[in-house]
Amino acid sequence: GSALVDGRTYIVRFQLVRAIDGSAFYEYPPYRVSKVAGSTRASMAISVNGKNQILFNGQPKFLLGVYDASYDANLNANGDVSDWDNSLTTTDRLFELPINFYLNEWYWGASPSSMQALVTALQAYGIYYSHSNNCFSSYFSPQAYPADTDDAYLSGLAGISQLGGTYVMDECEPALAAPSLTRAIRFKSVKPDGINWGTGGDTQNRMYYWRDVLDVIATDVYPLYGAEPVGGYPLNEVADSTAAVKATMQSSRPIATVIQFFQDTSKGRWPTQTELRNMSYMAIAEGSNGLMYWSLGNNALATICNGSDAYHSPSGTGSWCQAKVDNFNNLEAVITELDSLQPALSSLDRNDLLASNSNAGIHTRIKYVNGNGYLIASNNTNATTTASFTWSQTPTLVNVYNESRSITLSGSSFTDTFAPYGAHVYEISTP
């Protein structure tokens, strides 16, 4: 590509050609490639590099965000930055969460000026906004997004410099991949930065249909479904689905995971803080470069105060009953811990630093930053178990992150116990 001209867009075609006569017998649908100077990456709101790192204004970041699905009165006006700030502070306590990404699925038709005000309010806290323009299941809903047909509307969105991208797909069937690609290309043609992303709970190896549609591909399996079975909910479904999507994508795109933060059916329950933490590290251990939590909105945190008992009273979406407070605090604690590991989680994998792992049920991922190794280890089984790890060098100290304890070393090795579906992060110091 060195001969290509900066600032121009090219159509790139790939063909399979018969060696015997040079004739083309198959051509893949063309790619649109825009060449820009590498120096412009720092001005791009969100982008992806060739090592599957997600970049925020050119800097690697582990994506941490929340879904929302709550209406805001600011949508009916041009929007005001202070109004958005006050609303999100009061309604969601959003800015207490150390997140960097936010999606509200109800804002798909909001005016660009209102979204500009929202983005400005979010950016004051380092949060990037993703606009909703997605299919769902087997259909597009709503049937007509303004971004699909209104060029002025689309240009208005594209003019928001720090817009984080577009939510293109939500658990959609493969048949919708082609029309979704048309949507994605339309948005990218006016705003090359920002990520087109989406999520599918499908673990049947059909996510490859979306590889050319999405810049970041997520999965959203929710294991706390229905009445709790004997032995507990199968939290390992989070790990298995993340690993399946990564394998299907052949590591060609960054993978993210949507973590359950709601009660699924009346017979189920909300995840505990420990379960939120364990599911988060399960996803990370399998290769996720970002986590989203569903949701702060309706059918989740916004409607938990239903007045059914004292714990869920007073009722109403504006209420902060004790059930809402407790679950919000659980989420805040987990995200705060993950954010404190941001330098490690956003760094490149260094799995070569782990010489051995004695237990195949313990899944691992290794990071290295600022002179310390980080071993993220997750129990993929529903049984208490132990594992012995051997580091590539002889550590001087092994601390268990956020657990106020250290591990006794035996040369380059150490052993620890894992609760069912439990996770530990080891901070490993070497000479």
Phi, psi and omega in degrees: 000003184296333181276351179289155185265131176301141176087000179250153178250137183237151171260124182246126181245145177238133182234150166262125187241134176291125180294330187290327182224001177077010181273144179273125179249357173203138174229128179285147176308139190292152174262147173259120183240123177254125178265125176226157179294142179300335181294343180279350184301325182295339180268353180280131182305299177222137177214179181228137178259179184290353178256016178065024171272142175269126185251131173253113186048044173087354183251133179300135177220144167278122184287125178230118184207177180227148167275153172218156176208062182230138181284147177227136183297338180298341183292336183274357179235185178288345178089148179223134185302315182293326177295316177299316181300312181295318182296311182291332176289316184282311187286314188250346191051036189301320189281000171279345179269126180281062182263168174232008184211141185214135176227127170244115186289351180267356188264016186300331183254008182294148181294149177304323180293323176293320178291328175298317178296319178298312181299320178298317178296317181293320184297335177298340179248012179075025183251134178257142184256136175252127181277143182271128178207051196249156165276167175216130178056248184250013185212167172264128181219126356293168186293331182226101172281138178298330180294341181280331189235338185260105183297323180294320177297314180297318179296324177297317176295317181297335180284353177277104193297325184256024173293128188281349179138201187226135174273111191258329190219134178226094177056046185268151177287155182305330182298340181269000181295316183297308177296331177291327176297321177300316177298313183298318180295321179300316180290317181295332182295333179254343179216089185296331180272178188082151184258134162277123184216166179190173183223145177222130177282358183291124176249019182265028176061033177256000182291346180296340176300336188261004186298322181273353179271322192247141173277326178229129185246126182245163174230151187217067174275130183247101188282341181274076186240131177067196181296141183290125181285164175300130182093355176095169179290147182281077183297338180296348175300329178297313179295314185295319181290322178296315179296322181294317180291320177299318179294318180298322179281353182054036179058029181270352180219151171298141179253137173235165180226135175266125184260139181292121174226066180188167175264118183263107185077156183293339181274348181271197179207169176285149174292145174284170177299319179297318179293320175301316180295313182297316179297323180297313181287331173302312181297316181296317180300331180273354175122005179295136174254015177189152178228135171241148181241125179252113008196164172274353191264204180298151185064015178213232189295324184296334185243018180289333180277082187258002178074012184290336177199182183298325182294331182254021181238153003286158184277166177119149182293336179274354182281147170243070177294169185296326178298319179292317180299313184296316181291323176298317180298324176299314179296316181300318181297318182291313181295323178297318177297314180297319179296327178293342177261013185307315179301322180285313185295331181271357180276170180288151177294143175228056184295346178292343182284343177265114183285323181200155177222121188283347190235113182293340178282348177262113181266141189228159172211139187242137174234160178214123181205143176053037175083002180239143172268151178231115178258110178266117187232132185227133178278115182270011182240160179263048180214145173293134185210166176239158177214145175248133181242140174242123181274156183290337173238174177271110182291155172266336182200141173232111175260143174268113191298129176062023177238003176055042176208160175238167185250137175285129183267148170235088187068239179264007187243157173207158184232145179212162180254143180239131172289164176307127182058020183280160181223146172226150171240122182256126176263113192248118179262136178233159181301000000 
